[in-house]
Amino acid sequence: MSAVLNTYSQCPTTLDSIFSSNSRQHSKSVIGATLSFFNDQPLSQLVNLFSRDIRNVAQHLAVLAIANSHFAGELAVITTTIVITTPAFLLPGALIGVVYYLFAIVCMSASRDQIIETSRCTLPSRHLSDILSGIVTIRAYGAEGRYAARTLNLIDKCNQTSFF
């Protein structure tokens, strides 16, 4: 009986040490990890990606800010009008707002997963365009096999099932 109690009393200590060890190892590997995206992508492609993004943000930021301020003003006026004219709508309106907020959270997470999936599947086409633009250099260095293996690996990653 005392052996069983002794065993059960040591379980929390053992589990705690295992979890803290895994946590330390995970933190060390995450902090010490290299940024493989920036190592794998050519510099010109990175500059193109970021300059296009910055240009799009600069062009659309003012328009979106004005549209958001108009939307906020309209929402405040409509809500105030409804609350003044029909105060009984306040409780159902709050319930509708909470349901809408929860629905928006679900939709945003679903669209985020779709964006991740899309960006994962565009890697083979991006890699293929890089190959086509540098085919002479690839042949000159005799690296066709390496590029073919990388392309097949990217296609396999794109076609594999993923569970989020």
Buried (B, 14 or more C-beta within 10 A) or exposed (E): EEEEEEEEEEEEEEEEEEEEEEEEEEEEEEEEEEEEEEEEEEEEEEEEEEEEEEEEEEEEEEEEEEEEEEEEEEEEEEBEEEEEEEEEEEEEBEEEEEEEEEEEEEEEEEEEEEEEEEEBBEBBEBBBEBBEEBEEEBEEEEEEEEBEEBBEEBBEEBEEEEEE
